[in-house]
């Protein structure tokens, strides 16, 4: 911190010292040359140069700090995802055991699992479930801690102010953290199209981005189901909130539905709905990309 704070002053002093040395080594300079060297150490010029360099140093420090926050978000997001996957696997396995005991009934199996998780272990299946429930209880606080931490980190980003103004995104939920956790530094993408591709929303060779077994096509599409799933979760939250407040992204959804009703009358309602959600999400990411650039330019 101290070195950064005085970096501008040190550079100016070095520049002035070099000029002074050159003056000492050349005593036969003309009056104009001597005056030019004297101007290098003019107090007003010195103050301007130091202020300019200090501003550059402040900007560099801010960029470095933001980059560090982004890296921490990515690490905490991966931790959160690891804990969540482990939690879900244990929960699903517990549910499967309960359904098997209830002869395949999903309703009775779910009720039995709820009974066991509430602490009532009188049922004969309890010994088979207890180790899984213990593991779930161990994971739950770690998952909560990782999620809380990543949300707090995301709220400290410059773009968080813009996100707070968007209904369905905000800064108290997981939406902002999920985008940065999966995509990293948004400013590193050359265009919003690159961000769309990263999140599984691009159109490649006239078709939607998807998973392929063929290696060449798989590399071309670069599709990641986990990232696409995060965008679907974000889209559902955005759709519900924007529907309540009749926001701009709900209007974008409606426009897309109206458009495809004319251009693709053969589509089912579900197909049309998912297409419009995709369109709405891409519109949001376009605005998010622009807001990120603006927030980090200041």
VEXBARO-269252 format. One record per residue: x, y, z of N, C-alpha, C, O in turn. Coordinates in steps of 0.2 Angstrom, whole numbers, plus 5000, padded with zeros to 4 digits. Example, Ala and Ser with C-alpha at 12.3 -4.5 7.8 and 13.67 -1.06 7.14 Angstrom:
{r {5066 4972 5039} {5062 4978 5039} {5066 4984 5039} {5071 4983 5042}}
{r {5064 4989 5035} {5068 4995 5036} {5064 5000 5039} {5067 5006 5040}}
***
This chain:
{r {5004 4994 5000} {5000 5000 5000} {5004 5006 5000} {5003 5011 4996}}
{r {5010 5006 5004} {5014 5012 5005} {5018 5013 4998} {5018 5019 4996}}
{r {5020 5008 4995} {5024 5008 4989} {5019 5011 4983} {5021 5015 4979}}
{r {5013 5009 4983} {5008 5011 4978} {5006 5019 4979} {5006 5022 4975}}
{r {5005 5020 4986} {5003 5027 4987} {5008 5032 4985} {5007 5038 4983}}
{r {5015 5031 4985} {5020 5035 4983} {5023 5034 4977} {5029 5037 4975}}
{r {5020 5029 4973} {5023 5027 4967} {5024 5033 4962} {5029 5034 4958}}
{r {5018 5037 4961} {5019 5043 4957} {5024 5048 4959} {5028 5050 4955}}
{r {5024 5049 4965} {5030 5054 4968} {5037 5051 4966} {5041 5055 4964}}
{r {5038 5045 4967} {5044 5042 4966} {5046 5042 4959} {5052 5044 4957}}
{r {5041 5041 4954} {5043 5041 4947} {5045 5048 4945} {5049 5049 4941}}
{r {5041 5053 4948} {5042 5060 4946} {5049 5062 4949} {5053 5066 4945}}
{r {5051 5060 4955} {5057 5062 4958} {5063 5059 4954} {5068 5062 4953}}
{r {5062 5053 4951} {5067 5050 4947} {5068 5054 4941} {5074 5055 4938}}
{r {5063 5056 4938} {5063 5059 4931} {5066 5066 4932} {5071 5068 4928}}
{r {5065 5069 4938} {5068 5076 4939} {5075 5075 4941} {5080 5079 4939}}
{r {5077 5070 4944} {5084 5068 4946} {5088 5067 4940} {5094 5069 4939}}
{r {5085 5063 4935} {5089 5062 4929} {5090 5068 4925} {5095 5069 4922}}
{r {5085 5072 4925} {5086 5079 4921} {5091 5083 4924} {5095 5086 4921}}
{r {5091 5083 4931} {5097 5087 4935} {5104 5084 4933} {5108 5088 4932}}
{r {5104 5077 4933} {5111 5074 4931} {5113 5076 4924} {5119 5078 4923}}
{r {5108 5076 4920} {5110 5078 4913} {5112 5085 4912} {5117 5087 4909}}
{r {5109 5090 4917} {5111 5097 4917} {5118 5098 4919} {5122 5102 4917}}
{r {5120 5094 4925} {5127 5094 4928} {5132 5092 4923} {5138 5094 4923}}
{r {5130 5087 4918} {5135 5084 4914} {5136 5088 4908} {5141 5087 4904}}
{r {5132 5093 4906} {5132 5097 4900} {5132 5105 4902} {5126 5108 4901}}
{r {5137 5108 4905} {5137 5115 4907} {5137 5120 4902} {5135 5125 4903}}
{r {5138 5118 4896} {5138 5123 4890} {5131 5123 4886} {5131 5125 4881}}
{r {5126 5121 4890} {5119 5121 4886} {5117 5128 4885} {5119 5133 4888}}
{r {5113 5129 4880} {5110 5136 4879} {5105 5137 4884} {5103 5133 4888}}
{r {5103 5144 4884} {5098 5146 4889} {5091 5143 4889} {5088 5141 4894}}
{r {5089 5141 4882} {5083 5138 4881} {5083 5131 4884} {5078 5129 4887}}
{r {5088 5127 4883} {5089 5121 4885} {5089 5120 4893} {5085 5116 4896}}
{r {5092 5125 4896} {5092 5125 4903} {5085 5127 4906} {5083 5124 4911}}
{r {5082 5131 4903} {5075 5133 4905} {5070 5127 4904} {5066 5126 4908}}
{r {5071 5123 4899} {5067 5117 4898} {5068 5112 4903} {5063 5109 4906}}
{r {5074 5111 4905} {5076 5107 4911} {5073 5109 4917} {5071 5105 4922}}
{r {5073 5116 4918} {5070 5119 4924} {5063 5118 4925} {5060 5117 4930}}
{r {5059 5118 4919} {5052 5117 4919} {5050 5110 4921} {5045 5109 4924}}
{r {5055 5105 4921} {5053 5098 4923} {5052 5098 4930} {5048 5093 4932}}
{r {5054 5102 4934} {5053 5102 4941} {5049 5108 4944} {5049 5110 4949}}
{r {5045 5111 4939} {5040 5116 4941} {5035 5113 4946} {5032 5108 4944}}
{r {5034 5116 4952} {5029 5114 4957} {5022 5112 4954} {5019 5107 4956}}
{r {5020 5116 4950} {5013 5115 4947} {5013 5109 4943} {5008 5105 4943}}
{r {5018 5108 4938} {5018 5103 4934} {5019 5096 4938} {5016 5091 4937}}
{r {5023 5097 4943} {5024 5091 4948} {5018 5089 4951} {5016 5083 4951}}
{r {5014 5093 4953} {5008 5092 4957} {5003 5088 4952} {4999 5083 4954}}
{r {5002 5091 4946} {4998 5088 4941} {5000 5081 4939} {4996 5076 4938}}
{r {5007 5080 4938} {5009 5073 4936} {5008 5068 4942} {5006 5063 4941}}
{r {5009 5070 4948} {5008 5066 4954} {5001 5064 4954} {4999 5058 4955}}
{r {4996 5069 4953} {4989 5068 4954} {4987 5063 4948} {4983 5058 4950}}
{r {4989 5064 4942} {4988 5059 4937} {4990 5052 4938} {4986 5048 4937}}
{r {4996 5051 4940} {4998 5045 4942} {4995 5041 4947} {4993 5035 4947}}
{r {4993 5046 4953} {4989 5043 4958} {4983 5040 4956} {4980 5035 4958}}
{r {4979 5044 4951} {4973 5041 4949} {4974 5035 4945} {4970 5030 4946}}
{r {4979 5034 4941} {4980 5028 4938} {4982 5022 4943} {4979 5017 4942}}
{r {4985 5024 4948} {4987 5019 4953} {4980 5017 4957} {4979 5011 4958}}
{r {4976 5022 4958} {4969 5020 4962} {4965 5015 4957} {4962 5011 4960}}
{r {4965 5017 4951} {4961 5013 4946} {4964 5006 4946} {4960 5001 4946}}
{r {4971 5005 4946} {4974 4999 4945} {4973 4995 4952} {4971 4989 4951}}
{r {4973 4998 4958} {4971 4995 4964} {4964 4992 4964} {4962 4987 4966}}
{r {4959 4996 4961} {4952 4994 4961} {4951 4988 4957} {4948 4984 4958}}
{r {4955 4988 4951} {4954 4983 4946} {4957 4976 4949} {4954 4971 4949}}
{r {4963 4977 4953} {4966 4971 4956} {4961 4969 4962} {4960 4963 4962}}
{r {4958 4973 4965} {4953 4971 4971} {4947 4968 4968} {4945 4962 4970}}
{r {4944 4970 4963} {4939 4967 4959} {4941 4960 4957} {4937 4955 4957}}
{r {4946 4960 4954} {4949 4953 4951} {4949 4948 4957} {4948 4942 4956}}
{r {4952 4950 4962} {4953 4946 4968} {4946 4944 4971} {4945 4938 4972}}
{r {4941 4948 4971} {4934 4946 4973} {4931 4941 4968} {4928 4936 4970}}
{r {4932 4942 4962} {4930 4937 4957} {4932 4930 4957} {4929 4926 4957}}
{r {4939 4930 4959} {4942 4924 4960} {4939 4920 4966} {4938 4914 4966}}
{r {4938 4924 4971} {4936 4921 4977} {4928 4919 4976} {4926 4914 4979}}
{r {4924 4923 4972} {4918 4921 4971} {4918 4914 4967} {4914 4909 4969}}
{r {4922 4913 4962} {4923 4907 4959} {4924 4901 4963} {4921 4896 4963}}
{r {4929 4902 4968} {4931 4897 4972} {4925 4895 4977} {4924 4889 4978}}
{r {4922 4900 4980} {4916 4899 4984} {4910 4896 4981} {4907 4892 4984}}
{r {4909 4898 4975} {4904 4895 4971} {4905 4888 4969} {4900 4884 4970}}
{r {4911 4886 4968} {4913 4879 4967} {4912 4875 4973} {4909 4869 4973}}
{r {4914 4878 4979} {4913 4874 4985} {4905 4873 4986} {4903 4868 4989}}
{r {4901 4879 4985} {4894 4878 4986} {4891 4873 4982} {4887 4869 4984}}
{r {4893 4873 4975} {4890 4868 4971} {4892 4861 4973} {4888 4856 4972}}
{r {4898 4860 4976} {4900 4853 4978} {4896 4851 4984} {4894 4845 4984}}
{r {4895 4855 4989} {4891 4854 4994} {4884 4852 4992} {4881 4848 4995}}
{r {4881 4856 4988} {4874 4855 4985} {4873 4849 4982} {4868 4845 4983}}
{r {4878 4847 4978} {4878 4840 4974} {4878 4835 4979} {4874 4830 4979}}
{r {4882 4835 4984} {4883 4830 4989} {4876 4830 4994} {4874 4824 4995}}
{r {4874 4835 4995} {4867 4836 4999} {4862 4832 4995} {4858 4828 4998}}
{r {4861 4834 4989} {4856 4831 4985} {4856 4824 4984} {4851 4820 4984}}
{r {4862 4821 4983} {4863 4814 4982} {4861 4810 4988} {4858 4805 4988}}
{r {4863 4813 4994} {4861 4810 5000} {4854 4810 5001} {4851 4805 5003}}
{r {4851 4815 5000} {4843 4816 5000} {4840 4811 4996} {4835 4808 4998}}
{r {4842 4811 4989} {4839 4806 4985} {4840 4799 4987} {4835 4795 4986}}
{r {4846 4797 4989} {4847 4791 4991} {4842 4789 4997} {4839 4783 4998}}
{r {4841 4794 5002} {4837 4792 5008} {4830 4791 5005} {4826 4787 5008}}
{r {4828 4796 5000} {4821 4795 4998} {4820 4788 4994} {4814 4785 4995}}
{r {4825 4786 4991} {4824 4780 4987} {4823 4774 4992} {4819 4769 4991}}
{r {4827 4774 4997} {4826 4769 5002} {4819 4769 5005} {4816 4764 5006}}
{r {4817 4775 5007} {4810 4775 5010} {4805 4773 5005} {4800 4770 5007}}
{r {4805 4775 4998} {4801 4772 4993} {4801 4765 4992} {4796 4762 4992}}
{r {4807 4762 4993} {4807 4755 4992} {4804 4751 4998} {4801 4746 4997}}
{r {4804 4754 5004} {4801 4751 5010} {4793 4752 5009} {4790 4748 5011}}
{r {4791 4757 5006} {4784 4758 5005} {4782 4755 4998} {4776 4758 4995}}
{r {4785 4751 4995} {4783 4747 4989} {4782 4752 4983} {4778 4751 4979}}
{r {4787 4756 4983} {4787 4761 4977} {4782 4767 4977} {4782 4771 4972}}
{r {4779 4768 4982} {4774 4774 4983} {4778 4780 4984} {4781 4780 4989}}
{r {4778 4785 4980} {4781 4791 4981} {4779 4795 4986} {4782 4798 4990}}
{r {4772 4795 4987} {4769 4799 4992} {4770 4796 4999} {4773 4800 5003}}
{r {4770 4790 5000} {4771 4787 5006} {4779 4787 5008} {4780 4788 5014}}
{r {4783 4786 5003} {4790 4787 5004} {4792 4794 5006} {4796 4795 5010}}
{r {4789 4799 5003} {4791 4806 5005} {4788 4807 5012} {4792 4811 5016}}
{r {4783 4805 5014} {4780 4806 5021} {4784 4802 5026} {4786 4805 5031}}
{r {4787 4796 5024} {4791 4793 5029} {4798 4796 5029} {4800 4797 5035}}
{r {4801 4799 5024} {4807 4803 5024} {4806 4809 5029} {4811 4811 5033}}
{r {4801 4812 5028} {4799 4818 5032} {4799 4817 5039} {4801 4821 5043}}
{r {4796 4811 5041} {4795 4809 5047} {4802 4808 5051} {4803 4810 5056}}
{r {4806 4804 5047} {4813 4803 5049} {4817 4809 5050} {4821 4809 5055}}
{r {4817 4813 5045} {4821 4820 5046} {4818 4824 5051} {4822 4828 5054}}
{r {4812 4823 5053} {4809 4827 5059} {4812 4825 5066} {4811 4828 5071}}
{r {4815 4819 5066} {4818 4816 5072} {4814 4810 5075} {4817 4807 5080}}
{r {4809 4808 5071} {4805 4802 5074} {4809 4796 5070} {4807 4795 5064}}
{r {4813 4792 5074} {4816 4787 5072} {4814 4780 5074} {4817 4775 5075}}
{r {4807 4780 5075} {4804 4774 5078} {4802 4769 5072} {4801 4763 5074}}
{r {4803 4771 5066} {4801 4767 5060} {4807 4761 5059} {4812 4763 5060}}
{r {4805 4755 5057} {4810 4750 5056} {4815 4752 5051} {4821 4749 5051}}
{r {4814 4756 5047} {4819 4758 5041} {4824 4763 5044} {4829 4764 5041}}
{r {4823 4766 5050} {4828 4771 5053} {4835 4769 5053} {4839 4773 5051}}
{r {4837 4763 5055} {4844 4761 5055} {4847 4762 5048} {4853 4763 5048}}
{r {4844 4761 5043} {4847 4761 5036} {4847 4768 5034} {4851 4770 5029}}
{r {4843 4773 5037} {4843 4780 5035} {4848 4784 5039} {4850 4789 5037}}
{r {4848 4782 5045} {4852 4787 5050} {4859 4789 5048} {4860 4795 5048}}
{r {4863 4785 5045} {4870 4787 5043} {4869 4792 5037} {4873 4797 5037}}
{r {4864 4792 5033} {4863 4797 5028} {4861 4803 5031} {4863 4809 5029}}
{r {4856 4803 5036} {4854 4809 5039} {4859 4813 5043} {4859 4819 5043}}
{r {4864 4809 5046} {4869 4812 5050} {4874 4816 5045} {4876 4821 5046}}
{r {4875 4813 5039} {4879 4816 5034} {4876 4822 5031} {4879 4827 5030}}
{r {4869 4822 5030} {4865 4828 5028} {4866 4833 5033} {4867 4839 5031}}
{r {4865 4832 5040} {4866 4837 5045} {4873 4840 5045} {4874 4846 5047}}
{r {4878 4836 5043} {4885 4839 5043} {4886 4843 5037} {4889 4848 5038}}
{r {4883 4842 5032} {4884 4846 5026} {4879 4852 5026} {4882 4857 5023}}
{r {4874 4852 5029} {4869 4858 5028} {4872 4864 5031} {4872 4869 5027}}
{r {4876 4865 5037} {4879 4871 5039} {4884 4873 5034} {4885 4879 5033}}
{r {4888 4868 5031} {4893 4870 5027} {4891 4873 5020} {4893 4878 5018}}
{r {4885 4870 5018} {4882 4873 5012} {4879 4880 5013} {4880 4884 5009}}
{r {4876 4881 5019} {4873 4887 5021} {4879 4893 5021} {4878 4898 5019}}
{r {4885 4891 5024} {4890 4895 5025} {4893 4897 5018} {4894 4903 5017}}
{r {4894 4892 5014} {4897 4894 5007} {4892 4898 5003} {4895 4903 5000}}
{r {4886 4897 5004} {4881 4901 5000} {4881 4908 5002} {4880 4913 4998}}
{r {4880 4909 5009} {4880 4915 5012} {4886 4919 5010} {4886 4925 5008}}
{r {4892 4916 5010} {4898 4920 5009} {4899 4922 5001} {4901 4928 5000}}
{r {4897 4918 4997} {4897 4919 4990} {4892 4925 4988} {4893 4929 4984}}
{r {4886 4925 4991} {4881 4930 4990} {4884 4937 4993} {4884 4942 4989}}
{r {4888 4937 4998} {4890 4943 5001} {4896 4946 4997} {4897 4952 4996}}
{r {4900 4941 4994} {4906 4943 4990} {4903 4946 4983} {4905 4951 4981}}
{r {4898 4943 4980} {4895 4946 4974} {4892 4953 4975} {4892 4957 4971}}
{r {4889 4954 4981} {4886 4960 4983} {4891 4966 4983} {4889 4972 4983}}
{r {4897 4964 4984} {4903 4969 4984} {4905 4971 4977} {4909 4976 4977}}
{r {4903 4968 4972} {4905 4970 4965} {4902 4976 4963} {4897 4978 4965}}
{r {4906 4980 4958} {4903 4986 4956} {4896 4986 4953} {4892 4990 4953}}
{r {4895 4980 4949} {4889 4979 4945} {4883 4978 4950} {4877 4978 4948}}
{r {4884 4977 4956} {4879 4975 4961} {4874 4980 4962} {4868 4978 4963}}
{r {4876 4986 4961} {4871 4992 4961} {4866 4991 4956} {4860 4992 4957}}
{r {4868 4990 4950} {4863 4989 4944} {4859 4983 4945} {4853 4983 4944}}
{r {4862 4977 4948} {4858 4971 4949} {4852 4972 4954} {4847 4969 4954}}
{r {4854 4976 4959} {4849 4978 4964} {4843 4981 4962} {4837 4981 4965}}
{r {4843 4984 4956} {4837 4988 4953} {4833 4983 4948} {4828 4985 4946}}
{r {4836 4977 4947} {4832 4972 4943} {4828 4968 4947} {4831 4963 4951}}
{r {4821 4968 4946} {4817 4963 4950} {4818 4956 4947} {4818 4955 4941}}
{r {4819 4952 4952} {4821 4945 4950} {4828 4943 4951} {4830 4937 4950}}
{r {4832 4948 4951} {4840 4947 4952} {4842 4949 4959} {4844 4945 4963}}
{r {4842 4956 4960} {4844 4958 4966} {4851 4957 4968} {4855 4954 4964}}
{r {4852 4958 4975} {4859 4956 4977} {4858 4951 4983} {4863 4949 4986}}
{r {4852 4950 4986} {4851 4946 4991} {4850 4938 4990} {4851 4934 4994}}
{r {4850 4937 4983} {4849 4930 4981} {4855 4928 4978} {4861 4931 4978}}
{r {4855 4922 4974} {4860 4918 4972} {4862 4920 4965} {4867 4918 4962}}
{r {4857 4924 4961} {4858 4925 4954} {4864 4928 4952} {4868 4926 4948}}
{r {4866 4934 4955} {4873 4937 4953} {4879 4933 4954} {4883 4932 4950}}
{r {4879 4929 4960} {4884 4925 4962} {4885 4919 4957} {4890 4917 4955}}
{r {4879 4917 4954} {4879 4911 4950} {4882 4913 4943} {4886 4909 4940}}
{r {4880 4919 4941} {4883 4921 4934} {4891 4922 4935} {4894 4920 4931}}
{r {4893 4926 4940} {4900 4927 4941} {4904 4920 4942} {4910 4919 4940}}
{r {4901 4916 4946} {4904 4910 4948} {4905 4905 4942} {4910 4902 4942}}
{r {4900 4905 4938} {4901 4901 4932} {4905 4904 4926} {4908 4901 4922}}
{r {4904 4911 4925} {4907 4914 4920} {4914 4918 4921} {4918 4919 4917}}
{r {4915 4920 4928} {4921 4923 4930} {4920 4931 4928} {4915 4934 4929}}
{r {4926 4934 4926} {4926 4941 4925} {4923 4942 4918} {4925 4940 4913}}
{r {4917 4945 4919} {4913 4947 4913} {4916 4952 4908} {4915 4951 4902}}
{r {4921 4956 4911} {4924 4961 4907} {4929 4957 4902} {4932 4960 4897}}
{r {4931 4951 4903} {4936 4947 4899} {4933 4945 4893} {4937 4942 4889}}
{r {4926 4945 4892} {4923 4942 4886} {4923 4948 4881} {4921 4953 4882}}
{r {4925 4946 4875} {4925 4951 4870} {4919 4954 4867} {4919 4959 4865}}
{r {4913 4950 4869} {4907 4952 4867} {4902 4949 4871} {4903 4944 4874}}
{r {4895 4951 4871} {4890 4948 4874} {4889 4941 4871} {4886 4936 4875}}
{r {4890 4940 4865} {4889 4934 4861} {4893 4928 4865} {4891 4922 4865}}
{r {4900 4930 4867} {4904 4926 4870} {4901 4924 4877} {4902 4918 4879}}
{r {4898 4928 4880} {4895 4927 4887} {4889 4922 4886} {4888 4917 4890}}
{r {4885 4923 4880} {4880 4919 4879} {4882 4912 4878} {4879 4907 4880}}
{r {4888 4911 4874} {4890 4904 4873} {4893 4901 4879} {4891 4895 4880}}
{r {4896 4905 4883} {4898 4902 4890} {4893 4899 4894} {4893 4894 4897}}
{r {4887 4903 4894} {4881 4901 4898} {4877 4896 4894} {4871 4895 4897}}
{r {4878 4894 4888} {4874 4889 4885} {4868 4892 4881} {4863 4888 4880}}
{r {4869 4898 4879} {4863 4901 4876} {4864 4904 4869} {4860 4907 4866}}
{r {4870 4901 4866} {4872 4904 4860} {4868 4900 4854} {4865 4895 4855}}
{r {4868 4903 4848} {4865 4899 4842} {4871 4898 4838} {4875 4903 4836}}
{r {4873 4892 4836} {4879 4890 4832} {4876 4886 4826} {4873 4881 4826}}
{r {4879 4889 4820} {4877 4886 4814} {4869 4885 4813} {4867 4880 4810}}
{r {4865 4890 4816} {4858 4890 4815} {4854 4886 4820} {4848 4885 4819}}
{r {4858 4883 4825} {4854 4879 4829} {4856 4881 4837} {4862 4883 4838}}
{r {4852 4879 4841} {4853 4881 4848} {4859 4877 4851} {4861 4871 4848}}
{r {4863 4880 4855} {4869 4877 4858} {4867 4870 4862} {4862 4871 4866}}
{r {4870 4865 4861} {4868 4859 4865} {4874 4854 4865} {4879 4855 4863}}
{r {4873 4848 4869} {4878 4843 4870} {4878 4839 4864} {4873 4837 4861}}
{r {4884 4837 4862} {4885 4832 4856} {4890 4827 4859} {4895 4828 4863}}
{r {4889 4821 4856} {4894 4815 4857} {4900 4816 4852} {4906 4814 4854}}
{r {4899 4819 4846} {4904 4820 4841} {4909 4825 4844} {4907 4830 4847}}
{r {4916 4823 4844} {4921 4828 4848} {4921 4834 4844} {4922 4839 4848}}
{r {4921 4835 4838} {4922 4841 4834} {4916 4846 4836} {4917 4852 4837}}
{r {4910 4843 4836} {4904 4847 4837} {4903 4849 4844} {4901 4854 4846}}
{r {4906 4844 4849} {4906 4846 4856} {4910 4851 4857} {4909 4856 4861}}
{r {4916 4852 4854} {4921 4857 4855} {4918 4864 4852} {4919 4869 4855}}
{r {4915 4863 4847} {4912 4869 4843} {4907 4872 4848} {4906 4878 4849}}
{r {4902 4868 4851} {4897 4871 4855} {4899 4873 4862} {4896 4877 4864}}
{r {4904 4869 4864} {4906 4870 4871} {4901 4871 4876} {4901 4875 4881}}
{r {4896 4866 4876} {4890 4866 4880} {4891 4863 4887} {4894 4857 4887}}
{r {4889 4866 4892} {4890 4864 4899} {4883 4864 4902} {4880 4869 4903}}
{r {4880 4858 4903} {4873 4857 4906} {4872 4861 4913} {4867 4863 4914}}
{r {4878 4861 4917} {4877 4864 4923} {4876 4871 4923} {4872 4874 4926}}
{r {4880 4874 4918} {4879 4882 4917} {4873 4883 4914} {4869 4888 4916}}
{r {4870 4879 4910} {4864 4880 4907} {4858 4880 4912} {4853 4883 4912}}
{r {4859 4875 4916} {4854 4874 4922} {4854 4880 4926} {4848 4882 4928}}
{r {4859 4883 4928} {4860 4889 4932} {4856 4895 4928} {4852 4899 4931}}
{r {4856 4895 4922} {4853 4900 4918} {4845 4899 4918} {4841 4904 4918}}
{r {4844 4893 4918} {4836 4891 4918} {4833 4893 4925} {4828 4896 4925}}
{r {4837 4892 4930} {4835 4894 4937} {4834 4901 4937} {4829 4904 4940}}
{r {4839 4905 4934} {4839 4912 4934} {4833 4915 4930} {4829 4919 4932}}
{r {4832 4911 4925} {4826 4914 4920} {4819 4913 4924} {4815 4917 4923}}
{r {4818 4907 4927} {4812 4906 4931} {4811 4912 4936} {4805 4914 4937}}
{r {4816 4913 4940} {4816 4918 4945} {4814 4925 4942} {4810 4929 4944}}
{r {4818 4927 4937} {4817 4933 4933} {4810 4934 4930} {4807 4939 4930}}
{r {4807 4928 4927} {4801 4928 4924} {4795 4929 4929} {4791 4934 4928}}
{r {4796 4926 4935} {4791 4927 4940} {4790 4934 4943} {4785 4937 4944}}
{r {4796 4937 4944} {4797 4943 4947} {4795 4949 4942} {4791 4954 4944}}
{r {4797 4948 4936} {4795 4953 4931} {4788 4953 4929} {4785 4958 4927}}
{r {4785 4947 4930} {4778 4946 4928} {4774 4950 4934} {4769 4953 4932}}
{r {4776 4950 4940} {4772 4953 4945} {4773 4961 4944} {4768 4965 4946}}
{r {4779 4963 4942} {4780 4971 4942} {4779 4973 4935} {4780 4979 4933}}
{r {4777 4968 4930} {4777 4970 4923} {4783 4974 4920} {4782 4979 4917}}
{r {4789 4971 4922} {4795 4974 4920} {4797 4973 4913} {4793 4970 4909}}
{r {4803 4976 4911} {4805 4976 4904} {4806 4969 4901} {4806 4967 4895}}
{r {4809 4964 4906} {4810 4958 4903} {4804 4953 4902} {4804 4949 4898}}
{r {4799 4955 4906} {4792 4951 4905} {4790 4954 4898} {4787 4950 4894}}
{r {4791 4960 4897} {4788 4963 4890} {4792 4960 4884} {4790 4958 4879}}
{r {4799 4959 4885} {4803 4955 4880} {4800 4948 4879} {4800 4946 4874}}
{r {4798 4945 4885} {4796 4938 4884} {4789 4938 4880} {4788 4934 4876}}
{r {4785 4943 4882} {4778 4943 4878} {4779 4945 4871} {4776 4942 4866}}
{r {4784 4949 4869} {4786 4951 4862} {4788 4944 4858} {4786 4943 4853}}
{r {4792 4940 4862} {4795 4934 4858} {4789 4929 4857} {4789 4926 4852}}
{r {4785 4929 4862} {4779 4924 4862} {4775 4926 4856} {4772 4922 4852}}
{r {4773 4933 4855} {4769 4935 4850} {4772 4934 4843} {4769 4932 4838}}
{r {4779 4935 4843} {4783 4934 4836} {4783 4926 4834} {4781 4925 4828}}
{r {4784 4922 4839} {4784 4915 4837} {4777 4912 4836} {4777 4907 4832}}
{r {4772 4915 4838} {4765 4913 4837} {4764 4914 4829} {4760 4910 4827}}
{r {4767 4919 4826} {4766 4920 4819} {4771 4916 4815} {4769 4913 4810}}
{r {4777 4916 4817} {4782 4912 4813} {4783 4905 4814} {4785 4901 4810}}
{r {4780 4902 4820} {4780 4895 4822} {4774 4893 4825} {4774 4891 4830}}
{r {4768 4893 4821} {4762 4891 4824} {4761 4884 4826} {4757 4882 4829}}
{r {4766 4880 4823} {4766 4873 4825} {4769 4871 4832} {4769 4866 4834}}
{r {4772 4876 4835} {4776 4875 4841} {4770 4874 4847} {4765 4877 4846}}
{r {4772 4870 4851} {4767 4869 4857} {4768 4875 4862} {4773 4878 4861}}
{r {4764 4875 4867} {4764 4881 4872} {4771 4880 4876} {4774 4885 4877}}
{r {4773 4874 4877} {4779 4873 4881} {4785 4875 4877} {4789 4878 4880}}
{r {4785 4873 4871} {4790 4875 4867} {4791 4883 4866} {4796 4885 4867}}
{r {4785 4886 4865} {4785 4893 4864} {4787 4896 4871} {4791 4901 4871}}
{r {4785 4894 4876} {4787 4897 4883} {4794 4896 4884} {4797 4901 4886}}
{r {4797 4890 4883} {4805 4890 4884} {4809 4894 4879} {4814 4896 4881}}
{r {4806 4894 4873} {4810 4899 4868} {4810 4906 4871} {4815 4910 4870}}
{r {4804 4908 4873} {4803 4915 4876} {4808 4916 4882} {4810 4922 4883}}
{r {4808 4911 4886} {4812 4912 4892} {4820 4913 4890} {4823 4917 4893}}
{r {4822 4909 4885} {4828 4909 4883} {4830 4916 4880} {4835 4919 4881}}
{r {4825 4919 4876} {4826 4925 4873} {4826 4931 4879} {4830 4935 4878}}
{r {4822 4930 4884} {4822 4935 4889} {4829 4935 4893} {4831 4940 4895}}
{r {4831 4929 4894} {4838 4928 4898} {4843 4931 4894} {4848 4934 4897}}
{r {4843 4930 4887} {4849 4933 4883} {4848 4941 4883} {4853 4944 4883}}
{r {4842 4943 4883} {4841 4951 4884} {4844 4953 4891} {4847 4958 4891}}
{r {4843 4949 4896} {4845 4951 4902} {4853 4951 4902} {4856 4956 4905}}
{r {4856 4946 4900} {4863 4945 4900} {4866 4951 4895} {4872 4953 4897}}
{r {4863 4953 4890} {4865 4959 4886} {4866 4965 4890} {4871 4969 4890}}
{r {4860 4966 4894} {4860 4972 4898} {4865 4972 4904} {4868 4976 4906}}
{r {4866 4965 4907} {4871 4964 4912} {4878 4965 4910} {4882 4968 4913}}
{r {4879 4963 4904} {4886 4964 4901} {4888 4972 4900} {4893 4974 4902}}
{r {4883 4975 4898} {4884 4983 4897} {4884 4986 4904} {4889 4991 4905}}
{r {4880 4984 4909} {4881 4987 4915} {4888 4985 4919} {4890 4989 4922}}
{r {4890 4979 4918} {4897 4977 4920} {4902 4982 4917} {4906 4984 4921}}
{r {4902 4983 4911} {4907 4987 4908} {4906 4994 4910} {4912 4997 4912}}
{r {4900 4997 4911} {4900 5004 4914} {4902 5004 4921} {4905 5009 4923}}
{r {4900 5000 4925} {4902 5000 4932} {4909 4999 4933} {4912 5003 4938}}
{r {4913 4996 4929} {4920 4995 4930} {4924 5000 4927} {4930 5001 4927}}
{r {4920 5004 4922} {4924 5010 4919} {4925 5016 4923} {4929 5020 4922}}
{r {4920 5016 4928} {4920 5022 4933} {4926 5022 4938} {4927 5026 4942}}
***
